[in-house]
């Protein structure tokens, strides 16, 4: 978890635009997870998610808020995310957060990829 935290901090500093393009979508949200608007580890309500790009409100968060909100430095939700649905916290498939970050990075244009590299 510590490496991804350092990477996210570097992205936040070097390009706020790219920071806003990673973990800000909804393509990786959990089944039945239709209300998540905030990143967090307290998966006791249906408004929190620990899944990168697992938001019902795409564009309202970014990579750095995902890393901070989910406390990735603790390693609990890295590389696998979680969400709340049906009255309980659920884990996504193995490596779901790592895969969602990778998908968002691959979607960057070539100039943005150069900045990230």
Buried (B, 14 or more C-beta within 10 A) or exposed (E): BEEBBEBBBEBBEEBEEBBBBBBBBBEBBBEEBEBBEBBBBEBEEBEBBBBBBBBBEEEEBBBBBBBBBBBBBEEBBBBBBBBBBEEEBBBBEEBBBBBBBEBBBEEBEEEBEEEBE
